[in-house]
Amino acid sequence: MEDKDIIDLYWQRSDQAIEESDKKYGRYCHTIAYNICRNIEDSEECVSDTWFKSWNIMPPKRPEVLHSFFGSICRNLSLDLWRRKNAGKRGGGEIKLAYEELSGCIPENADPESVVETRELEEAIRSFIHGLPECERRTFLARYYFLMPIKEIAKQQNEGLSKTKMSLHRTREKLRAQLRKEGLC
């Protein structure tokens, strides 16, 4: 089913909208949620909440790119759940590691979550990402947007672990240089 047809089902308030969304984008959303939550049950909850939230948003909102719309909702719900479950805890986790890796690219006196919310920095990062070659962009987004472990990215890209780590390091260095040039770092 085409995205336009799925959106139309939401606007018609048809229960089939959720069924079709799950058929077409369920695995995509589950991957996003699992990369963040690292728990199957939590991932399923986030995906289910994604359909519920989408139901409440459409109408009046009519998304232009449905997979991005669902992906963004699922990512935000997953991050919220992860934060609730890990409040006050210390330890590993891909979110903490990814933020630590990016810490040298963003101003030191602000935490990554609040900085990313600023419009100027967000636009600079978006512009930077769009300017990357396809392979670099895919690797960077897999790590820092979808929060995939580096081992999974290397496997997905069919590269060695050290090559993937080096690619991420070089891309972070480029980002840092770009943000310094724009006076944001």
Residue, then its C-alpha position, 0 to 999 in steps of 0.5 A: m500500500e502506498d504512503k498516501d493511501i495509508i495517510d488517507l486511512y488515518w484521515q478516514r479514521s479507519d482501523q486499517a491504518i494501524e494495520e497497514s502502518d505496522k505491515k509496512y513500517g513495523r520492522y523499521c520502527h522496531t529496529i529504531a526502538y530496539n537500538i535505543c531500548r535494547n529490550i524486545e518488550d520495550s521496543e514493542e511498546c514503543v512501536s505500539d505507542t507510535w501507532f497510537k500517537s500517529w492516530n492522534i496526530m493525523p488529522p490534522k497533521r498530514p506528514e510529507v514523508l511517512h517513514s520519517f514521521f513514524g521514525s521520528i515519533c518512535r525514536n522520541l518515544s524510545l528515548d523517553l522510555w529509556r530515560r525513564k528506565n535509566a534515570g539516576k543509573r550509571g553504566g553503559g548503553e549506546i545512548k550514553l556512548a554515542y553522546e560521549e563520542l559527540s561531546g567534543c563536537i558540541p559546546e562543553n557547558a551544555d548537555p547534548e539534549s538541550v543543545v540539539e534543541t537549539r535551532e541554529l545548531e540543529e540546522a548546522i548539523r542537518s546541513f553537515i549531514h546532508g553534505l556528507p557522502e552517502c556511505e559516511r552519512r549512512t554510518f553517521l546516522a546509524r550511530y548517532y541518530f539510530l544509536m546502533p552499536i558500532k559492531e552492527i554498523a560495521k556488519q551492516q556496511n560490510e566493513g571491519l570494526s576499525k574502519t567503521k570506528m575510524s570513519l566515525h572519528r573522521t566524521r566527528e572531526k569534520l563536524r567539530a571543524q564545521l561547527r567551529k567555523e560557524g561559531l557554534c563550538 
